[in-house]
Amino acid sequence: MIRITVSYPAQDNARFDHSYYQQQHAQLIHQQLDAHGLLKLEVDQCLADGAGQAPQFVASAHLFFADMAQFQAAFAAGGQALNEDMANYTDITPVVTISQVVA
C-alpha cells in the first residue's frame, strides 16, 4: 500500500480555509478518486509541533492506494479537478510525499 501525503506549509499571510478543505475539497477527492482506487482519505488540521509551538504545516491530507499504478491512474483521471479546486481554499503551494506503508 502507498500513502500520498499532501501538506500545506505554514506561511505568513497565507490563506487556508480549513472548513472548505475538510468539507467540500475532501468530498471532491472522494468523488474524483474513489472509483479509481482510493482506499482511504485522512485529513489533518495541524495544531502544533512536538514542542507545542506553531506547526510546520497548516494541514495535510493522506490518500491511500494499493500501489503506484493505481495512484497514477487515479490522478490522471481526477487530478485536474482537484488542482483547479485549490484556489477555493488556499494560496499555498503544497508539498507532496509518496510513501510505502510498511507497518
C-alpha positions as CSV (number, residue, x, y, z in Angstrom):
1,M,0.0,0.0,0.0
2,I,1.2,3.5,-0.7
3,R,0.3,6.8,1.0
4,I,0.3,10.1,-0.7
5,T,0.7,13.0,1.8
6,V,-0.2,16.5,0.6
7,S,0.9,19.0,3.1
8,Y,0.5,22.8,3.1
9,P,3.4,24.7,4.7
10,A,2.6,27.4,7.3
11,Q,3.4,30.7,5.7
12,D,2.9,34.3,6.9
13,N,-0.1,36.0,5.3
14,A,-1.1,32.8,3.6
15,R,-4.8,31.8,3.2
16,F,-6.1,28.4,4.1
17,D,-9.8,27.7,4.6
18,H,-10.0,24.6,6.8
19,S,-13.8,24.4,6.7
20,Y,-13.8,24.3,2.9
21,Y,-10.9,21.8,2.8
22,Q,-12.4,19.4,5.3
23,Q,-15.9,19.5,3.8
24,Q,-16.0,20.4,0.1
25,H,-12.5,19.5,-1.0
26,A,-12.4,16.2,0.9
27,Q,-15.8,15.3,-0.8
28,L,-14.3,16.2,-4.2
29,I,-11.3,14.0,-3.5
30,H,-13.7,11.1,-2.9
31,Q,-15.8,12.0,-6.0
32,Q,-12.8,12.1,-8.2
33,L,-10.7,9.2,-6.9
34,D,-12.8,6.6,-5.1
35,A,-13.7,4.9,-8.4
36,H,-10.1,4.8,-9.4
37,G,-8.7,3.0,-6.3
38,L,-8.6,5.5,-3.4
39,L,-8.8,3.2,-0.4
40,K,-8.8,5.8,2.4
41,L,-8.6,9.5,3.0
42,E,-7.4,11.2,6.2
43,V,-7.4,15.0,6.6
44,D,-5.4,16.7,9.3
45,Q,-5.7,20.2,10.7
46,C,-2.2,20.8,12.2
47,L,-2.3,22.3,15.7
48,A,1.3,22.3,17.0
49,D,4.8,20.8,16.5
50,G,6.3,18.4,19.0
51,A,7.4,21.2,21.3
52,G,3.9,22.8,21.4
53,Q,5.0,25.6,19.0
54,A,3.4,26.7,15.7
55,P,3.3,23.7,13.3
56,Q,5.4,23.5,10.2
57,F,2.2,22.8,8.2
58,V,-1.3,24.1,8.5
59,A,-3.0,21.0,7.0
60,S,-2.3,17.6,5.4
61,A,-4.2,15.0,3.5
62,H,-3.2,11.4,3.4
63,L,-4.5,9.4,0.4
64,F,-4.1,5.6,0.4
65,F,-3.8,3.5,-2.7
66,A,-2.9,-0.2,-3.3
67,D,0.1,0.8,-5.5
68,M,1.7,3.5,-7.6
69,A,-0.1,2.4,-10.7
70,Q,-3.5,2.9,-9.1
71,F,-2.4,6.3,-7.8
72,Q,-1.1,7.4,-11.1
73,A,-4.2,6.3,-12.9
74,A,-6.4,8.0,-10.3
75,F,-4.6,11.3,-10.6
76,A,-4.6,11.1,-14.4
77,A,-8.4,10.8,-14.2
78,G,-9.2,13.2,-11.4
79,G,-6.1,15.3,-10.6
80,Q,-7.0,18.3,-12.8
81,A,-10.3,18.9,-11.0
82,L,-8.5,18.7,-7.6
83,N,-5.8,21.1,-8.7
84,E,-8.4,23.5,-10.0
85,D,-10.3,23.5,-6.7
86,M,-7.2,24.6,-4.7
87,A,-8.0,28.3,-5.4
88,N,-11.1,27.9,-3.4
89,Y,-9.3,27.1,-0.1
90,T,-5.7,28.2,-0.3
91,D,-2.9,30.2,-1.9
92,I,-0.2,27.8,-0.5
93,T,1.7,25.5,-2.8
94,P,1.5,22.0,-1.3
95,V,4.4,19.6,-0.7
96,V,3.7,16.1,-1.8
97,T,5.4,13.0,-0.3
98,I,4.8,9.4,-1.6
99,S,5.5,6.7,0.9
100,Q,5.3,2.9,1.0
101,V,3.3,1.9,4.1
102,V,5.4,-0.8,5.9
103,A,3.6,-1.3,9.1
